[in-house]
Amino acid sequence: MDKAEVITSVAGDLYATEQSVDAAIAHAATLVQAMIGARAALQVSAVAGAEAQAHALEAMAGLGAARQAMIACHEQLAKDHRRLGYGVFAGEWKDKGQGGPATTGEHRLRAV
């Protein structure tokens, strides 16, 4: 693998991980909504399922922390990428869920 392929591979894994964490947050939110809807449909007290709902919300908070950690990882990788002199890597990439990052062709080390 050349440098561009290695960088593209890591970037693809990074974007896939970010997308997975976002999807997990969305699924957890759907679960909490379903739990609330089920309780209302069954006409049971708010006490019923409260502990399970609290655990689901706790999991969502953990997923939020995971998302923040992935954002920090992304920012650090971007800093390292620039520091190592690989130049701009991704241009206008409107939907990170589609395809992968595009390289600009600038992969040479440069003097700093």
SVG drawing of the C-alpha trace seen along z (x, -y; Angstrom):
<svg xmlns="http://www.w3.org/2000/svg" viewBox="-54 -26 66 29">
<polyline fill="none" stroke="black" stroke-width="0.4" points="0.0,0.0 1.2,-3.5 0.7,-6.4 -2.5,-7.6 -4.0,-4.1 -3.1,-3.9 -4.5,-7.3 -7.7,-6.6 -8.1,-3.3 -7.8,-5.0 -10.1,-7.9 -12.7,-5.4 -12.6,-3.5 -12.9,-6.8 -15.9,-7.9 -17.5,-4.5 -17.0,-4.5 -18.5,-8.0 -21.5,-6.9 -21.9,-3.8 -21.9,-5.8 -24.5,-8.2 -26.6,-5.3 -26.4,-3.7 -27.5,-7.0 -30.5,-7.1 -31.4,-3.5 -31.1,-4.1 -33.4,-7.2 -35.9,-5.1 -35.8,-2.5 -36.6,-5.1 -39.4,-6.5 -40.8,-3.0 -40.6,-2.3 -42.6,-5.5 -45.1,-4.7 -45.5,-1.2 -46.2,-2.4 -48.8,-4.8 -50.4,-2.2 -50.6,0.3 -51.9,-2.5 -49.5,-1.6 -47.9,-3.9 -44.8,-5.9 -43.2,-3.8 -43.4,-0.7 -40.2,-0.4 -38.7,-3.5 -35.5,-1.7 -35.1,-0.1 -35.7,-3.5 -33.1,-5.1 -30.6,-2.4 -31.4,-3.1 -30.9,-6.8 -27.6,-6.1 -26.5,-4.1 -27.4,-7.1 -25.2,-9.3 -22.4,-6.8 -22.9,-6.9 -22.8,-10.7 -19.4,-10.5 -18.2,-8.0 -19.3,-10.4 -17.3,-13.3 -14.3,-11.0 -14.6,-10.1 -14.8,-13.8 -11.6,-14.4 -10.0,-11.5 -10.9,-13.0 -9.6,-16.4 -6.3,-14.9 -5.9,-12.8 -6.5,-15.9 -3.8,-17.8 -1.3,-14.9 -2.1,-14.7 -1.2,-18.3 1.8,-18.1 3.2,-15.3 2.9,-17.4 0.3,-15.4 -1.6,-18.5 -5.4,-18.8 -7.0,-15.4 -10.7,-15.7 -12.4,-18.4 -16.1,-19.1 -17.7,-15.9 -21.4,-16.6 -22.5,-13.2 -20.0,-11.2 -22.3,-8.2 -21.8,-7.9 -18.6,-6.7 -15.3,-7.7 -13.1,-10.7 -11.4,-12.0 -7.7,-12.8 -6.4,-15.9 -3.3,-14.2 -1.0,-16.1 0.9,-13.3 4.5,-14.6 6.4,-15.5 7.2,-19.2 9.8,-21.2 8.5,-23.1"/>
</svg>
